[in-house]
Amino acid sequence: MKINLETFEGIDRPMYVLEEERLRRNLQLISDVAHEANVEIILAFKAYSLWKTFPIFREYIKSTTASSLFEARLAFEEFGCKAHTYSPAYTDYEIDKISDYSSHLSFNSLSQYTHYYNKVRGRVSIGLRINPEYSEVGTELYNPCAPGTRFGVTADKLPTRLPEGIEGFHCHCHCESGADVFERTLQHIENKFANWFPQLKWINFGGGHLMTRKDYNIQLLIDILKSFHERYPWLNLILEPGSAFGWQTGPLVSHVVDIVEDKGIRTAILDVSFTCHMPDCLEMPYLPEVRGAEIVETHYPSPNTYRLGGNSCLSGDFMGYWKFDHELEIGDTIILEDMLHYTTVKTTMFNGISHPAIALAHSDGTLEMLKVFGYEDYKNRMD
């Protein structure tokens, strides 16, 4: 079927719709940055892992990053490459398989390195996650360098000579950040860890580099990376954004199934759930853009202002408020923008409510169904 990408008329079930043209635009930009700055930019599965779209990705990038055995296996079997893998903690019953599926493997601590070095030596390029003790991520839930963090090794805990076999550093400090943030963060990384750079072959600057956002300073990012190359020409540089690939590539299409009112607050109940299908909205938290509506501070006094409610039994499964240009009616389509990254990878089947389908909208408007979820998907999680 063909659809109108402005109205999504004809879609009668909740659905994530990935728009191929927007995806390719992001991929081309990322590919251009990698080429211009002479770095490797790879896809982080923690933000996006729609493997049926990997053939498109492989036209632009060559590798991915994983944080678990299943992600590493997905990289190997579906992307066709071994993964750059980092996990806060590897386990005895998974480390061998993870190594089979990985080209690079970074340890979170010196104790994890000590425990597993003899198992992985000669099989992967070994890295160590470092903590520069600096991050501008404002939301504590997402701040990897907050005091007491469980991520990475601080400079004061590293020996002058790195342990045998360590070839790289992995450092993740960002979350949907700009190039200016990277510039400031890099100063802290170099100040604390540059003494060890001559012992390394590569450094991975992690994710959170939101280079596909409209206001992102692409040239500044390229200049930063080129300058770093000039200072340390022997180091291979890696970036592993997730959101940047899926940023603004498509919405979650939903529908109004009821409208209820209490204490003057009208809630439009949708056939999707914030807690199940858009968890970052509650975790971050943030209000998503709704096509044709304006985010407002309060429901009063506009007659066209609604809180949006999910269809789970969680009392707090709602957000708001949005002002529409008309009175909502049951059956109206509600288009929640930018819902492809950190959604399909984090959704749950809490309450057993119907899960949105996943579709790919090709450039000509043809809709290709990638996945339709059913009862068996819910049941088999407990099988």
Secondary structure, DSSP 8 states (H G I E B T S, - for coil): -B--TTT-TT--S-EEEEEHHHHHHHHHHHHHHHHHHT-EE-EETTT---GGGHHHHTTT---EEESSHHHHHHIIIIISS-EEEE-S---TTTHHHHHHTEEEEEESSHHHHHHHHHHHTTTSEEEEEB--S-----SGGG-TTSTT-SSSB-GGGS-SS--TTEEEEE----SSB-HHHHHHHHHHHHHHHGGGGGG-SEEE--S-B-TTSTT--HHHHHHHHHHHHHH-TT-EEEE--SHHHHTTS--EEEEEEEEEEETTEEEEEESS-HHHH-HHHHHTT----BTTEEE-S--SS-TTEEEEE-SSS-TT-EEEEEEESS---TT-EEEESS-STTSTTT---GGG----EEEEE-TTSBEEEEE---HHHHHHTT-
